[in-house]
């Protein structure tokens, strides 16, 4: 889940099935009080299709964690004056 203020990934989860529990786990991982959320948006668009086959859910979780760390700490966004999400937030 993406915070639109600074494009930071704030919530995520991995699982073997797409179901409500997967979404709830992602929402529970958000370190903010969700009672104050004014807008919650989903594009319900097509999912990213990846030809890579993960060996396990643990591997998927580790690689997802690494990607999110890169996205939040290193990836520069033109909409954030070419800063990373966490640098912009600071």
N, C-alpha and C positions, 0 to 999 in steps of 0.2 A: 504494500500500500504506500502511496506516494503523498507526501505533504506538498501541496501545491505552492506554499510560500517559498520554499527553498529547494524543491524537487528532491528532497531527501527520502529515501526508502525507510519508512518507519515501522512497517509491519510485514511479516512474511511467514509462510509455512510451506512445508513440502509434505506430500503424501502419495500413496499409491493410487488413490481415487479422488476424483473431483466430487466433493460433497460438501454439505453444510459444515461439517466438523473442520474441514480444511480452512474454510473461510473464518470460522470462529477462532481457530488457532491463530490465524494471521491477525485477527482483530485483538486477541488477547496479548499478542506480542508487542502491541503498540505501547510505548512508555508514557502515554498521555492519558489524561482523563477524558474519555470519549463523551461524557455528559455535556461538554462544552463545544462539541463539534456542531458547526452551523450548517455545513453542506457536506454530504457524502455522495460522491459521484462514481459511477462505474460506466465504462463505455460498452461493456458486455460484448466486446469485439472478438474477432478471431484470435485464437491463442497462437503464441509463437510456436512454430514447428521446428523441432531440432532433430537432426538425424543422429545425434549422439545417443548412444545407449548407456545408461548408467548401470553400474554393477550392483548398486544397492541404494536404498534410501539414504543411508549414511553418507555415501559418496555424493549423492545429489545435494544433501543438506550442506556438506562441507563446501562444495563448489559454489552453491548458492550464497553461502555466507561470505566466501571470498569475493564473489562478484559484487555483492552489496557493499562490502567494505571498500572496494575499488570505486564503485559508483558514488558513495557518500563522501569519501575522503580524497579521491584523486581526479575523478572525471570532471572536466571543466564544462560548464554549460553557458552557452552564449546568452541565454536569458538571465543569467546571474552575473553578468559582467565578466564572463570567462573565469569564474571561481567555482570551486567544488561546492556542493550543497552545505557541508559543515563549515567551510571557510566563510561562505556567504552568511550563514546563520550567526557566526561568532561576532 
